Amino acid sequence: MEDHRSELSSACIHDNARNIVAANSPGRVSWDSIPCFAHTLQLTVNDGFNVFVHRVIVAAGRLVRHFNHSTPACKALEAKQDQMQLPKHQLIQSCKTRWNSVCDMMARLLEQRWAVTAVLSDRAVTKLQEARTLEIRDEHWQIMEEILPVLEKLKCATTVMSTEKEVSVSNIYPITFSLINKHLISAEDDSPRVKEFKANVRQSLCDRMGVGTDELVTKPALIASALDPRHKHLRFFSSREKEATKAKLLELCANMAATAGNDEDEPVAAGEEGASGAAAENEDTAVPAAQAGVRRSQDSAMTLLLGDDYSSPEQGDDPEAEVDTYMRDNLPSLDTDPLEWWKIQKTRFPRLAILARRYLCIPGTSVPSERIFSAAGLTRSRKKTPRTKTPGRGPPEDCSRSLSTEDSNPAEDKKNNSGTTQEEDLQRTTNEDNASQQTRYLVP
């Protein structure tokens, strides 16, 4: 029996840095290159910020920074929150390397707008000249109110795609086209600046995701969408593009040999393994096989006689019939787990089930790995404070080497340092009994 584990798709999920993209180009590597969708969304948001919106972000960041660094301002803000019965939330500072931080900062400022304004108007807390520098103009508040709903939609897309325990790669293009065709379309009541922001983000998203290109149907993320039973109808595609995607599935299925025992290629689920183990353990004390057969025939005689797969459509060795049946099958709800769906339907669509295992295992973002590196960076910092020996005091206990001082005792150095130093390695021919020679040790 053929082992399909060796045919699993290899893909590299990476950010959009130029050197990483160049390193994963098809001419250099054999695996599929998939840009991190969450990072792509953040780049499109940055592309949508024009000069005026950048001024709003700078002004908002300056105001939040003042409250984060001023204890009297923070105390006054808490008092105003109690007085106005507002939530006791701290202001959020935006950061270029932190996704969705601009959206969080604007949302929190709008929530605490009147408490912040009251603190800036209190001359016992904020000086007049300082208040003039920190106050946000009314038009800037209006821009934040108008642009925040768009940013929240983009934040929701980033959050959905950053999951670690669910299938995510198949959601990339359904979410992309939903943003392009629905959430980033200018409405009649949108202000000119919001329309400009939506248009810039929409165009950037189309360019970065390759929308409208012929290579779109060959991308692993789109193939995964077609293999996800929730998105197999490809509602966001035209008829021509749907046919091209179907042809790609047929091409992949035609290259696979039909096998009857696909269960050997799949890991056994925890529940199935426990059930089979319990059945094997209780085999000696169970009801005899003849009685079990009679009981089963009484429950469902037709199923016993005709087989469990009698109602399944006959597909044989025809991949086209399998793909057609799969495409015509009813759509499950969006809450359905595609992996659980394929576990049940793998006998009906054996070739497509193998393809689903290959493509649906690919993560849609690099967020899980980024979280690991971030946690490791917080656990151990690479920055080390240089340690030097203070005259009159001994070296630090955790420092095996230190810079020697001119008043150090050579005999003591020789006594306390039995290992070979750098200068001693270079001058192995010198007399080891020369106690007057100065030795220098390097700080690692």
CORMOJO-V239846 format. One record per residue. RES is the residue in three letters. SS is DSSP state (H for helix, E for strand, - for the rest). PSI is psi in radians with two decimals (NA if undefined). Layout:
<<RES:SS:PSI> <RES:SS:PSI>>
This chain:
<<MET:-:2.42> <GLU:-:2.39> <ASP:-:1.92> <HIS:H:-0.10> <ARG:H:-0.53> <SER:H:-0.20> <GLU:H:0.17> <LEU:-:2.45> <SER:-:2.40> <SER:-:2.24> <ALA:E:2.58> <CYS:E:2.10> <ILE:E:2.12> <HIS:E:2.95> <ASP:-:-3.00> <ASN:-:0.34> <ALA:-:2.50> <ARG:H:-0.70> <ASN:H:-0.63> <ILE:H:-0.72> <VAL:H:-0.72> <ALA:H:-0.65> <ALA:H:-0.44> <ASN:-:0.37> <SER:-:2.65> <PRO:-:-0.50> <GLY:-:-0.26> <ARG:-:-0.57> <VAL:-:2.83> <SER:-:-0.22> <TRP:-:2.94> <ASP:E:2.48> <SER:E:2.11> <ILE:E:1.96> <PRO:E:2.54> <CYS:-:2.11> <PHE:H:-0.61> <ALA:H:-0.73> <HIS:H:-0.65> <THR:H:-0.71> <LEU:H:-0.72> <GLN:H:-0.62> <LEU:H:-0.64> <THR:H:-0.63> <VAL:H:-0.76> <ASN:H:-0.61> <ASP:H:-0.47> <GLY:H:-0.32> <PHE:-:2.01> <ASN:-:-3.02> <VAL:H:-0.73> <PHE:H:-0.73> <VAL:H:-0.62> <HIS:H:-0.65> <ARG:H:-0.69> <VAL:H:-0.75> <ILE:H:-0.72> <VAL:H:-0.76> <ALA:H:-0.73> <ALA:H:-0.71> <GLY:H:-0.65> <ARG:H:-0.69> <LEU:H:-0.79> <VAL:H:-0.68> <ARG:H:-0.64> <HIS:H:-0.78> <PHE:H:-0.55> <ASN:H:-0.38> <HIS:H:-0.03> <SER:-:1.97> <THR:H:-0.75> <PRO:H:-0.66> <ALA:H:-0.69> <CYS:H:-0.75> <LYS:H:-0.72> <ALA:H:-0.64> <LEU:H:-0.71> <GLU:H:-0.66> <ALA:H:-0.73> <LYS:H:-0.60> <GLN:H:-0.71> <ASP:H:-0.72> <GLN:H:-0.68> <MET:H:0.05> <GLN:-:0.80> <LEU:-:2.75> <PRO:-:2.46> <LYS:-:1.31> <HIS:-:2.46> <GLN:-:2.71> <LEU:-:2.61> <ILE:-:2.28> <GLN:-:2.31> <SER:-:2.66> <CYS:-:2.38> <LYS:-:-0.58> <THR:-:0.04> <ARG:-:2.02> <TRP:-:2.50> <ASN:-:0.20> <SER:H:-0.52> <VAL:H:-0.72> <CYS:H:-0.77> <ASP:H:-0.68> <MET:H:-0.79> <MET:H:-0.73> <ALA:H:-0.73> <ARG:H:-0.66> <LEU:H:-0.72> <LEU:H:-0.60> <GLU:H:-0.70> <GLN:-:0.43> <ARG:H:-0.89> <TRP:H:-0.52> <ALA:H:-0.72> <VAL:H:-0.74> <THR:H:-0.66> <ALA:H:-0.65> <VAL:H:-0.72> <LEU:H:-0.45> <SER:H:-0.21> <ASP:-:1.91> <ARG:-:-0.25> <ALA:-:-0.32> <VAL:-:-0.80> <THR:-:2.21> <LYS:-:2.75> <LEU:H:-0.81> <GLN:H:-0.67> <GLU:H:-0.65> <ALA:H:-0.67> <ARG:H:-0.57> <THR:H:-0.58> <LEU:H:-0.42> <GLU:-:2.44> <ILE:-:2.32> <ARG:-:2.76> <ASP:H:-0.65> <GLU:H:-0.52> <HIS:H:-0.70> <TRP:H:-0.69> <GLN:H:-0.70> <ILE:H:-0.73> <MET:H:-0.71> <GLU:H:-0.64> <GLU:H:-0.58> <ILE:H:-0.31> <LEU:H:-0.75> <PRO:H:-0.62> <VAL:H:-0.75> <LEU:H:-0.60> <GLU:H:-0.64> <LYS:H:-0.75> <LEU:H:-0.62> <LYS:H:-0.70> <CYS:H:-0.71> <ALA:H:-0.73> <THR:H:-0.72> <THR:H:-0.74> <VAL:H:-0.68> <MET:H:-0.23> <SER:-:0.20> <THR:-:2.65> <GLU:-:-0.39> <LYS:-:0.12> <GLU:-:2.82> <VAL:-:2.26> <SER:-:-0.51> <VAL:H:-0.56> <SER:H:-0.21> <ASN:H:-0.11> <ILE:H:-0.99> <TYR:H:-0.57> <PRO:H:-0.72> <ILE:H:-0.69> <THR:H:-0.87> <PHE:H:-0.50> <SER:H:-0.71> <LEU:H:-0.74> <ILE:H:-0.77> <ASN:H:-0.15> <LYS:H:-1.07> <HIS:H:-0.38> <LEU:-:0.23> <ILE:-:2.29> <SER:-:2.33> <ALA:-:2.87> <GLU:-:-0.59> <ASP:-:0.10> <ASP:-:2.51> <SER:-:2.83> <PRO:H:-0.64> <ARG:H:-0.63> <VAL:H:-0.69> <LYS:H:-0.72> <GLU:H:-0.71> <PHE:H:-0.80> <LYS:H:-0.74> <ALA:H:-0.72> <ASN:H:-0.76> <VAL:H:-0.71> <ARG:H:-0.79> <GLN:H:-0.71> <SER:H:-0.69> <LEU:H:-0.70> <CYS:H:-0.75> <ASP:H:-0.76> <ARG:H:-0.50> <MET:H:0.01> <GLY:-:0.54> <VAL:-:2.31> <GLY:-:-0.01> <THR:-:2.77> <ASP:H:-0.40> <GLU:H:-0.05> <LEU:H:-0.68> <VAL:H:-0.23> <THR:H:-0.07> <LYS:-:2.42> <PRO:H:-0.59> <ALA:H:-0.64> <LEU:H:-0.66> <ILE:H:-0.67> <ALA:H:-0.64> <SER:H:-0.70> <ALA:H:-0.49> <LEU:H:-0.11> <ASP:-:2.07> <PRO:-:-0.36> <ARG:-:-0.46> <HIS:-:0.16> <LYS:-:-0.38> <HIS:-:-0.29> <LEU:-:0.96> <ARG:-:-0.43> <PHE:-:-0.06> <PHE:-:2.74> <SER:-:2.97> <SER:H:-0.69> <ARG:H:-0.73> <GLU:H:-0.59> <LYS:H:-0.75> <GLU:H:-0.64> <ALA:H:-0.68> <THR:H:-0.71> <LYS:H:-0.70> <ALA:H:-0.61> <LYS:H:-0.71> <LEU:H:-0.72> <LEU:H:-0.67> <GLU:H:-0.72> <LEU:H:-0.68> <CYS:H:-0.62> <ALA:H:-0.42> <ASN:-:0.04> <MET:-:2.46> <ALA:-:2.34> <ALA:-:2.25> <THR:-:2.58> <ALA:-:-0.43> <GLY:-:1.23> <ASN:H:-0.19> <ASP:H:-0.43> <GLU:H:-0.36> <ASP:H:-0.13> <GLU:-:2.45> <PRO:-:2.48> <VAL:-:2.30> <ALA:-:2.75> <ALA:H:-0.73> <GLY:H:-0.72> <GLU:H:-0.69> <GLU:H:-0.73> <GLY:H:-0.68> <ALA:H:-0.76> <SER:H:-0.65> <GLY:H:-0.73> <ALA:H:-0.66> <ALA:H:-0.71> <ALA:H:-0.61> <GLU:H:-0.62> <ASN:-:0.32> <GLU:-:-0.65> <ASP:-:-0.53> <THR:-:0.06> <ALA:-:3.05> <VAL:-:2.45> <PRO:-:2.68> <ALA:H:-0.64> <ALA:H:-0.76> <GLN:H:-0.64> <ALA:H:-0.67> <GLY:H:-0.69> <VAL:H:-0.74> <ARG:H:-0.72> <ARG:H:-0.65> <SER:H:-0.56> <GLN:H:-0.66> <ASP:H:-0.80> <SER:-:1.51> <ALA:H:-0.67> <MET:H:-0.66> <THR:H:-0.63> <LEU:H:-0.67> <LEU:H:-0.73> <LEU:H:-0.33> <GLY:-:2.73> <ASP:-:-0.48> <ASP:-:0.30> <TYR:-:-0.65> <SER:-:-0.15> <SER:-:2.50> <PRO:-:2.43> <GLU:-:2.11> <GLN:-:-0.49> <GLY:-:-2.37> <ASP:-:0.36> <ASP:-:1.84> <PRO:H:-0.55> <GLU:H:-0.68> <ALA:H:-0.65> <GLU:H:-0.77> <VAL:H:-0.71> <ASP:H:-0.77> <THR:H:-0.71> <TYR:H:-0.74> <MET:H:-0.56> <ARG:H:-0.22> <ASP:-:2.67> <ASN:-:2.58> <LEU:-:2.34> <PRO:-:3.00> <SER:-:2.86> <LEU:-:-0.30> <ASP:-:-0.08> <THR:-:2.41> <ASP:-:2.02> <PRO:H:-0.53> <LEU:H:-0.71> <GLU:H:-0.64> <TRP:H:-0.78> <TRP:H:-0.47> <LYS:H:-0.58> <ILE:H:-0.64> <GLN:H:0.15> <LYS:-:-0.48> <THR:-:-0.46> <ARG:-:-0.63> <PHE:-:1.30> <PRO:H:-0.70> <ARG:H:-0.80> <LEU:H:-0.53> <ALA:H:-0.66> <ILE:H:-0.74> <LEU:H:-0.68> <ALA:H:-0.69> <ARG:H:-0.57> <ARG:H:-0.75> <TYR:H:-0.60> <LEU:-:-0.19> <CYS:-:-0.19> <ILE:-:2.27> <PRO:-:2.60> <GLY:-:-0.29> <THR:-:2.91> <SER:-:0.28> <VAL:H:-0.77> <PRO:H:-0.78> <SER:H:-0.63> <GLU:H:-0.66> <ARG:H:-0.65> <ILE:H:-0.80> <PHE:H:-0.64> <SER:H:-0.75> <ALA:H:-0.68> <ALA:H:-0.65> <GLY:H:-0.60> <LEU:H:-0.53> <THR:H:-0.72> <ARG:-:2.08> <SER:-:2.46> <ARG:-:-0.19> <LYS:-:2.21> <LYS:-:2.36> <THR:-:2.14> <PRO:-:2.40> <ARG:-:2.30> <THR:-:2.69> <LYS:-:2.26> <THR:-:2.31> <PRO:-:2.35> <GLY:-:-0.10> <ARG:-:2.74> <GLY:-:2.89> <PRO:-:2.77> <PRO:-:2.60> <GLU:-:-0.57> <ASP:-:0.17> <CYS:-:1.95> <SER:-:-0.36> <ARG:-:2.55> <SER:-:2.83> <LEU:-:2.17> <SER:-:2.62> <THR:-:2.90> <GLU:-:-0.48> <ASP:-:0.27> <SER:-:2.63> <ASN:-:2.01> <PRO:H:-0.68> <ALA:H:-0.67> <GLU:H:-0.66> <ASP:H:-0.72> <LYS:H:-0.61> <LYS:H:-0.70> <ASN:H:-0.22> <ASN:-:1.61> <SER:-:-0.28> <GLY:-:2.85> <THR:-:2.27> <THR:-:3.07> <GLN:H:-0.77> <GLU:H:-0.57> <GLU:H:-0.56> <ASP:H:-0.64> <LEU:H:-0.35> <GLN:-:0.98> <ARG:-:-0.36> <THR:-:-0.14> <THR:-:2.83> <ASN:-:2.13> <GLU:-:-0.28> <ASP:-:0.00> <ASN:-:1.64> <ALA:-:-0.19> <SER:-:-0.09> <GLN:-:2.29> <GLN:-:2.47> <THR:-:2.37> <ARG:-:2.36> <TYR:-:2.53> <LEU:-:2.48> <VAL:-:2.23> <PRO:-:NA>>
